[in-house]
Amino acid sequence: MRLQKYLAHAGIASRRKSEELITDGRVKVNGQVVTELGYKIDPLKDKVYFDDKKIKTIKEYTYVMINKPIGVVSTAKDEKNRTTVVDLVPGDKRIYPIGRLDIDTTGLLLLTNDGKLAHKLMHPSTEVDKVYIATVEGTPNKHGLEKLRNGITIDGYKLSKSEIKILKSYNTDSIVKVTIHEGRNRQVKKMFERIGHPVKKLKRISFGPIELANLELGAYRYLTEEEVKELKSL
């Protein structure tokens, strides 16, 4: 098994973050620092250490959903000592977010120590539906909405088609329901900026089959076995 995959499965960090930990020299295998990405280990024989603490492979996984408030960062730790999404879930189990929401975005975020599932759900090929409710400046016209629905190019990347529906229109802004299939950095905000209707407020209400429903802001709950099965079947 590749070392970064082992770290992710053990709940140390996401696979991408695990690669950073390896190249930073914070991981040892059998007492020796390993900085080579792709280094292979035998999980049954090799002893792996992170920051000089032996890693124990996780046998029981945890799956949690939260309703992230504004001002909370979507990381396990923060260098500026800001409140993180992990701080919202009590307990000593090491979990981390699946993807992220901007600091000023609220709504549904999943956390787990199941590295295999996290990697699958974050991979673009899985195309998990993510549904947002956005308040945007003004009211987008039909031409602008069609551009977004057909997939526009942002930062050199061609987005897949999206589903967009205007729920309400007011004098100065509109409430829009947006369904996307990727999870690129600030994607929804960049989409509406492109057509001249910046996002003023953004909330994610579902991730695949998991819905935020009536979970209170800042609250959390554990996923049911059925919900976990649905995520794994995507």
Secondary structure in CASP SS format (residue, H / E / C, confidence):
PFRMAT SS
TARGET T0000
AUTHOR 0000-0000-0000
METHOD secondary structure of the structure
MODEL  1
M C 1.00
R E 1.00
L H 1.00
Q H 1.00
K H 1.00
Y H 1.00
L H 1.00
A H 1.00
H H 1.00
A C 1.00
G C 1.00
I C 1.00
A C 1.00
S C 1.00
R H 1.00
R H 1.00
K H 1.00
S H 1.00
E H 1.00
E H 1.00
L H 1.00
I H 1.00
T H 1.00
D C 1.00
G C 1.00
R C 1.00
V E 1.00
K E 1.00
V E 1.00
N C 1.00
G C 1.00
Q E 1.00
V E 1.00
V C 1.00
T C 1.00
E C 1.00
L C 1.00
G C 1.00
Y C 1.00
K E 1.00
I C 1.00
D C 1.00
P C 1.00
L C 1.00
K C 1.00
D C 1.00
K C 1.00
V E 1.00
Y E 1.00
F E 1.00
D C 1.00
D C 1.00
K E 1.00
K E 1.00
I C 1.00
K C 1.00
T C 1.00
I C 1.00
K C 1.00
E C 1.00
Y C 1.00
T C 1.00
Y E 1.00
V E 1.00
M E 1.00
I E 1.00
N E 1.00
K E 1.00
P C 1.00
I C 1.00
G C 1.00
V C 1.00
V E 1.00
S C 1.00
T C 1.00
A C 1.00
K C 1.00
D C 1.00
E C 1.00
K C 1.00
N C 1.00
R C 1.00
T C 1.00
T E 1.00
V H 1.00
V H 1.00
D H 1.00
L H 1.00
V C 1.00
P C 1.00
G C 1.00
D C 1.00
K C 1.00
R C 1.00
I C 1.00
Y E 1.00
P E 1.00
I C 1.00
G C 1.00
R C 1.00
L C 1.00
D C 1.00
I C 1.00
D C 1.00
T C 1.00
T E 1.00
G E 1.00
L E 1.00
L E 1.00
L E 1.00
L E 1.00
T E 1.00
N C 1.00
D C 1.00
G H 1.00
K H 1.00
L H 1.00
A H 1.00
H H 1.00
K H 1.00
L H 1.00
M H 1.00
H C 1.00
P H 1.00
S H 1.00
T H 1.00
E C 1.00
V C 1.00
D C 1.00
K E 1.00
V E 1.00
Y E 1.00
I E 1.00
A E 1.00
T E 1.00
V E 1.00
E E 1.00
G C 1.00
T C 1.00
P C 1.00
N C 1.00
K H 1.00
H H 1.00
G H 1.00
L H 1.00
E H 1.00
K H 1.00
L H 1.00
R H 1.00
N H 1.00
G C 1.00
I C 1.00
T E 1.00
I E 1.00
D C 1.00
G C 1.00
Y E 1.00
K E 1.00
L C 1.00
S C 1.00
K C 1.00
S C 1.00
E E 1.00
I E 1.00
K E 1.00
I E 1.00
L E 1.00
K E 1.00
S E 1.00
Y C 1.00
N C 1.00
T C 1.00
D E 1.00
S E 1.00
I E 1.00
V E 1.00
K E 1.00
V E 1.00
T E 1.00
I E 1.00
H C 1.00
E C 1.00
G C 1.00
R C 1.00
N C 1.00
R C 1.00
Q H 1.00
V H 1.00
K H 1.00
K H 1.00
M H 1.00
F H 1.00
E H 1.00
R H 1.00
I C 1.00
G C 1.00
H C 1.00
P C 1.00
V E 1.00
K E 1.00
K E 1.00
L E 1.00
K E 1.00
R E 1.00
I E 1.00
S E 1.00
F E 1.00
G C 1.00
P C 1.00
I E 1.00
E E 1.00
L C 1.00
A C 1.00
N C 1.00
L C 1.00
E C 1.00
L C 1.00
G C 1.00
A C 1.00
Y E 1.00
R E 1.00
Y E 1.00
L C 1.00
T C 1.00
E H 1.00
E H 1.00
E H 1.00
V H 1.00
K H 1.00
E H 1.00
L H 1.00
K H 1.00
S C 1.00
L C 1.00
END
